[in-house]
Amino acid sequence: MGHIKSGGAAANEDPLAADSVWPLWRALVREFGLWCMVVRLSRSFSGWGLYGVDVISTLGDLPWARRALATLRDLPEVQLERLARLAELNARRNEAHWRMAALFYITVPASLFVAGLQGAPEYTRAMVSDLGPWVTLLILGVVVQMLYYFATQWRARQVEAVIELARIERLGPPAAPTPAAATKGKRSR
């Protein structure tokens, strides 16, 4: 594939072709990498929670969001719509993964542990005591895994929000009322 040009397609592809959205999607989501998220949030006001009710302005002020918005600004409308739908689908799938992880990593083990405490309390206590360090490592691993799933979900929603912000910025001024509509409004009074 050639280099990516404005519109997301490779230089030798039709920018409006359905499959031309994939290179643009991959370039866009690279801006939202996990390690980039940690570094960026630690150096931004929104990362420290120093914002009020307006979190849209903080999104537009972040350098990575500005770069993503600049990429999206010149896209044809059909490409932006495709990206918006991909971002929505991606966020829904990430949410499904988050729920599955919560169920299998937290709910099921906790339920089994509580059932063990009720059905065979001495055996369960002895097993946890014997496996002490391993249980601690297992719990730590689950916590790290859940934080990863949470960060993935958060980043998927950030991609979706930046694309939606680009769509909102494209909206033009409201249409001027037509003379017929203005006359119709006066007669109905």
Buried (B, 14 or more C-beta within 10 A) or exposed (E): EEEBBEBBBBEEBEBBEEEBBBBBBEEBBEBBEEEEBEEBBEEBEBBEEEBEEEEEEBBEEBEBBEEBBEBBEEBBEBBBBBBBEBBBEBBEEBBEBBEEBBEEBEEEEEEEBEEBBEEEEEEBEEEBEEEEEEBEEEEEEBEEEBEEBBBBBBBBBBBBBBBBBBBEEEEEEEEEEEEEEEEEEEEEE
